[in-house]
Amino acid sequence: MAKALVYITYKSGVLDPQGLAVKGALTSLGFESVSNVRVGKYIEIELEDAPPDELRALAEKMCKDLLANPVIENYRVELPGDSGHSDPPAPGT
Amino acid sequence: MRFAVIVFPGSNCDHDCHHAVSAVLGHPAALLWHKDTDLKGAEVVIVPGGFSYGDHLRAGAISRFSPIMKAVGDHAAEGRPVIGICNGFQILAESSLLPGALHRNTSLRFICENVHIRCETLRTPFTREIEAGERLRMPIAHGDGNYFCDPETLAMLEDNDQIVFRYCDEEGALTAESNPNGSMGSIAGICNREGNVVGLMPHPERACEKALGGDDGLRLFSSVISAAVS
């Protein structure tokens, strides 16, 4: 069994009202150094084992076909073996 | 004029739409389950509001893969009338039958209230009996009605006369206060380039009888009927 991890975030030009609300709450709790918060989705997909390139291509096709809406969202696919896979998603474009 | 109202698991305005065109306007209408694959001779398709597939993932994201959507896409491609209301608008946007996307209201709240919308174009079959600039009153009921598209698409919508309705105040003026959900350009409804596919967040089917507090919404359905006759 293999796993693909999908991170979906709003594109940078898209207003993220949930992120703004969380930022407001953090600021009011005293986390004054917070300058911005973006809230996204994390999707874990378990699927049949396959070579990493195939798994990645399959997960990217899933993102294109269903998981992300390209009008407002970016996506990033990771496999558990990727180095540094716990890094935050790249900033939206 | 034969109408089809598509029913998805989680649709909740399907019977209201059916009632508006059949009981109020007296035209034949069929409720078609989303697993159906043909429109059974319908001339107008209504994709109704609700929470199809529980809005899981994104509103409308899963419904667009329902078997009936192939027939709806073919119907649209033939230039025949399709209207998506609320969740129906979200489904048509997810299906790329209409440009852009509907995302979370800026208030983060589900909003259920009467709004005013201004008709911006008469070129769609659903607005031909409405006057340009005319103001209609009908309810909205959504949490994800914030219309978004990139600046190029917005310019295209403006240039091609694809903006059908904008939120306005009682006098018809576009103000920040009268935009309930943060939509770009106060957009409440748009159409495709050809004008035959219309999507809007407000609910015309909930404003089809005086007993419901107003019948402005009837204008959209009577327009499409007269469009077919002429």
Chai-1 contact restraints between the chains, C-beta under 6 A:
chainA,res_idxA,chainB,res_idxB,connection_type,confidence,min_distance_angstrom,max_distance_angstrom,comment,restraint_id
A,P17,B,R104,contact,1.0,0.0,6.0,A-B,restraint_1
A,P17,B,T106,contact,1.0,0.0,6.0,A-B,restraint_2
A,P17,B,L108,contact,1.0,0.0,6.0,A-B,restraint_3
A,A21,B,L108,contact,1.0,0.0,6.0,A-B,restraint_4
A,N69,B,R58,contact,1.0,0.0,6.0,A-B,restraint_5
A,N69,B,A101,contact,1.0,0.0,6.0,A-B,restraint_6
A,V71,B,A101,contact,1.0,0.0,6.0,A-B,restraint_7
A,I72,B,A101,contact,1.0,0.0,6.0,A-B,restraint_8
A,I72,B,H103,contact,1.0,0.0,6.0,A-B,restraint_9
A,I72,B,F148,contact,1.0,0.0,6.0,A-B,restraint_10
